[in-house]
Amino acid sequence: MADSSRAGETAGWGPATGPLFDAWMRASRAWMEATGRCGARMIAFVGERLEADLEHGKRLAECRDLAALGAAQGEWLRRAVEDYRRAIEQLSAEMAAGLEALREETRTAAAAAAAPAETAETRARERRAA
């Protein structure tokens, strides 16, 4: 049996043929790639924050008075808020790009689905006119 998991290699499986299925496979691939990029970005962010938290713990251990402790806590909080803001912006941009790719594939699929119907209607009109 042929591998039917890739677009264009589905000739032996009736429902998985044609431009709609191929477009659906491309859209699925685009979405999964975007999801993978988001996941990788999130994993990297968690690693960065763990490193920052470890650094913060070391700084706290070096504090000799309350003023130094307050300054260290304030710096850690400022950096954490900035890191989370940046990560949210990057993830939002990544997700928006993934959704735009999905939207474009959907447009392509709709155009591919409409094209054969328009062609068939045009041929039928031409036959009636002849």
TORGU-624544 format. One record per residue (C-alpha): residue in three letters; x, y, z. Coordinates in steps of 0.02 Angstrom, whole numbers. Layout:
<pts>
pt code=ALA&X=X&Y=Y&Z=Z .
...
</pts>
This chain:
<pts>
pt code=MET&X=0&Y=0&Z=0 .
pt code=ALA&X=65&Y=171&Z=-46 .
pt code=ASP&X=107&Y=299&Z=88 .
pt code=SER&X=-43&Y=416&Z=86 .
pt code=SER&X=22&Y=538&Z=216 .
pt code=ARG&X=90&Y=665&Z=91 .
pt code=ALA&X=-4&Y=773&Z=-32 .
pt code=GLY&X=16&Y=714&Z=-211 .
pt code=GLU&X=44&Y=532&Z=-160 .
pt code=THR&X=-136&Y=485&Z=-130 .
pt code=ALA&X=-190&Y=417&Z=-297 .
pt code=GLY&X=-246&Y=250&Z=-225 .
pt code=TRP&X=-359&Y=326&Z=-93 .
pt code=GLY&X=-517&Y=402&Z=-165 .
pt code=PRO&X=-561&Y=534&Z=-33 .
pt code=ALA&X=-382&Y=596&Z=-27 .
pt code=THR&X=-368&Y=659&Z=-204 .
pt code=GLY&X=-387&Y=822&Z=-291 .
pt code=PRO&X=-343&Y=1002&Z=-261 .
pt code=LEU&X=-446&Y=1019&Z=-102 .
pt code=PHE&X=-354&Y=879&Z=-15 .
pt code=ASP&X=-185&Y=942&Z=-75 .
pt code=ALA&X=-228&Y=1117&Z=-12 .
pt code=TRP&X=-285&Y=1045&Z=154 .
pt code=MET&X=-120&Y=951&Z=171 .
pt code=ARG&X=-20&Y=1110&Z=132 .
pt code=ALA&X=-124&Y=1208&Z=258 .
pt code=SER&X=-100&Y=1073&Z=389 .
pt code=ARG&X=87&Y=1073&Z=358 .
pt code=ALA&X=95&Y=1263&Z=371 .
pt code=TRP&X=-1&Y=1260&Z=535 .
pt code=MET&X=106&Y=1120&Z=609 .
pt code=GLU&X=266&Y=1211&Z=560 .
pt code=ALA&X=202&Y=1370&Z=644 .
pt code=THR&X=153&Y=1270&Z=798 .
pt code=GLY&X=326&Y=1192&Z=803 .
pt code=ARG&X=409&Y=1363&Z=792 .
pt code=CYS&X=299&Y=1427&Z=934 .
pt code=GLY&X=341&Y=1275&Z=1041 .
pt code=ALA&X=528&Y=1297&Z=1010 .
pt code=ARG&X=515&Y=1481&Z=1054 .
pt code=MET&X=423&Y=1440&Z=1215 .
pt code=ILE&X=552&Y=1310&Z=1265 .
pt code=ALA&X=693&Y=1435&Z=1234 .
pt code=PHE&X=601&Y=1565&Z=1338 .
pt code=VAL&X=579&Y=1446&Z=1484 .
pt code=GLY&X=766&Y=1407&Z=1477 .
pt code=GLU&X=809&Y=1592&Z=1477 .
pt code=ARG&X=696&Y=1625&Z=1626 .
pt code=LEU&X=768&Y=1478&Z=1723 .
pt code=GLU&X=943&Y=1548&Z=1695 .
pt code=ALA&X=884&Y=1721&Z=1752 .
pt code=ASP&X=805&Y=1646&Z=1907 .
pt code=LEU&X=965&Y=1553&Z=1948 .
pt code=GLU&X=1064&Y=1715&Z=1929 .
pt code=HIS&X=938&Y=1801&Z=2041 .
pt code=GLY&X=961&Y=1671&Z=2176 .
pt code=LYS&X=1149&Y=1696&Z=2170 .
pt code=ARG&X=1127&Y=1885&Z=2183 .
pt code=LEU&X=1010&Y=1865&Z=2332 .
pt code=ALA&X=1139&Y=1757&Z=2420 .
pt code=GLU&X=1267&Y=1897&Z=2399 .
pt code=CYS&X=1155&Y=2031&Z=2475 .
pt code=ARG&X=1218&Y=2097&Z=2642 .
pt code=ASP&X=1077&Y=2217&Z=2686 .
pt code=LEU&X=894&Y=2253&Z=2650 .
pt code=ALA&X=932&Y=2391&Z=2524 .
pt code=ALA&X=1034&Y=2272&Z=2417 .
pt code=LEU&X=899&Y=2139&Z=2433 .
pt code=GLY&X=764&Y=2263&Z=2378 .
pt code=ALA&X=871&Y=2320&Z=2231 .
pt code=ALA&X=901&Y=2140&Z=2177 .
pt code=GLN&X=716&Y=2098&Z=2189 .
pt code=GLY&X=669&Y=2255&Z=2093 .
pt code=GLU&X=794&Y=2217&Z=1954 .
pt code=TRP&X=734&Y=2036&Z=1942 .
pt code=LEU&X=553&Y=2093&Z=1930 .
pt code=ARG&X=591&Y=2226&Z=1799 .
pt code=ARG&X=687&Y=2099&Z=1694 .
pt code=ALA&X=551&Y=1966&Z=1713 .
pt code=VAL&X=414&Y=2086&Z=1656 .
pt code=GLU&X=519&Y=2140&Z=1506 .
pt code=ASP&X=562&Y=1959&Z=1461 .
pt code=TYR&X=379&Y=1905&Z=1469 .
pt code=ARG&X=324&Y=2057&Z=1367 .
pt code=ARG&X=454&Y=2019&Z=1233 .
pt code=ALA&X=408&Y=1833&Z=1230 .
pt code=ILE&X=223&Y=1872&Z=1212 .
pt code=GLU&X=259&Y=1991&Z=1067 .
pt code=GLN&X=367&Y=1860&Z=980 .
pt code=LEU&X=240&Y=1721&Z=1005 .
pt code=SER&X=99&Y=1833&Z=944 .
pt code=ALA&X=198&Y=1877&Z=788 .
pt code=GLU&X=238&Y=1693&Z=758 .
pt code=MET&X=56&Y=1643&Z=780 .
pt code=ALA&X=-2&Y=1783&Z=666 .
pt code=ALA&X=119&Y=1726&Z=531 .
pt code=GLY&X=57&Y=1547&Z=550 .
pt code=LEU&X=-124&Y=1603&Z=537 .
pt code=GLU&X=-84&Y=1707&Z=383 .
pt code=ALA&X=-3&Y=1556&Z=300 .
pt code=LEU&X=-157&Y=1454&Z=343 .
pt code=ARG&X=-271&Y=1591&Z=274 .
pt code=GLU&X=-172&Y=1595&Z=111 .
pt code=GLU&X=-183&Y=1407&Z=92 .
pt code=THR&X=-371&Y=1418&Z=123 .
pt code=ARG&X=-386&Y=1550&Z=-13 .
pt code=THR&X=-287&Y=1437&Z=-130 .
pt code=ALA&X=-400&Y=1290&Z=-89 .
pt code=ALA&X=-557&Y=1392&Z=-118 .
pt code=ALA&X=-491&Y=1452&Z=-286 .
pt code=ALA&X=-441&Y=1275&Z=-335 .
pt code=ALA&X=-612&Y=1208&Z=-286 .
pt code=ALA&X=-703&Y=1346&Z=-381 .
pt code=ALA&X=-598&Y=1329&Z=-539 .
pt code=PRO&X=-660&Y=1156&Z=-593 .
pt code=ALA&X=-841&Y=1207&Z=-562 .
pt code=GLU&X=-821&Y=1366&Z=-662 .
pt code=THR&X=-737&Y=1269&Z=-802 .
pt code=ALA&X=-878&Y=1140&Z=-804 .
pt code=GLU&X=-1010&Y=1276&Z=-806 .
pt code=THR&X=-920&Y=1366&Z=-945 .
pt code=ARG&X=-909&Y=1207&Z=-1049 .
pt code=ALA&X=-1094&Y=1171&Z=-1020 .
pt code=ARG&X=-1142&Y=1347&Z=-1076 .
pt code=GLU&X=-1031&Y=1331&Z=-1229 .
pt code=ARG&X=-1114&Y=1164&Z=-1275 .
pt code=ARG&X=-1287&Y=1238&Z=-1254 .
pt code=ALA&X=-1238&Y=1388&Z=-1359 .
pt code=ALA&X=-1167&Y=1280&Z=-1499 .
</pts>
